[in-house]
């Protein structure tokens, strides 16, 4: 209990902050402060600055510069373009493979790709109805 009361007492001790003119030693401004009031002032300033920053980002077009943020239409358009690009890439690969196979056949060679799947046909005599 004693430790808690001394900490609280230290927060409530009053201090005087005096701003003086260095040439004339005239007091320009005097503030009576406590550690608690200074702590509250800094915390309040921090909360206000964070609130203003969040409001600036949320309510202005600055939010579009944040990675991963955008509106729904742009995200849908991006997904459609991505799917389209993937299908075009697959189509180009298929056409390249076709042209390569055609080139090999026309030059008199055999295609490199062969069907490796062995088909097991049953004998017609062994089929029972």
C-alpha positions, 0 to 999 in steps of 0.5 A, a space after each residue: 500500500 505504501 508503494 502505491 501511495 508514493 507512486 500516486 503522490 509522485 504523479 500528483 506533485 506540482 511542478 512549475 515550468 517557466 519560460 524566460 527571456 535569456 537576455 532580460 531574465 523576464 518570465 514569458 510564460 509560466 505553467 503549473 504541471 504535474 507528472 499526471 497532467 503531462 502524461 495525459 497530455 502526451 497520451 491525448 496527443 498521441 490518440 488524436 494524431 493516430 485518429 487523424 492519420 486513420 481518418 486521412 487514410 480511410 476518407 481520402 483516396 490515399 487508401 488506394 495506395 495501400 497494398 492489397 486495398 482496392 474496390 471490389 470492381 478492380 479486384 474482380 477485373 484483376 481476377 478475370 484478367 489473371 484467368 484470361 492470361 493463364 488460359 492464353 498461356 496454356 493455349 500458346 503452349 499447346 500450339 507450340 507443342 502442335 507446331 513442333 510435332 508437325 515440324 518433326 513429322 514434315 521433316 520425316 522424323 518421328 514425334 518424340 512423344 509416344 503413347 506410353 499407355 498400354 491398352 489391354 484388349 480382351 480376346 474376342 473368343 474369351 468374351 462370354 455373353 
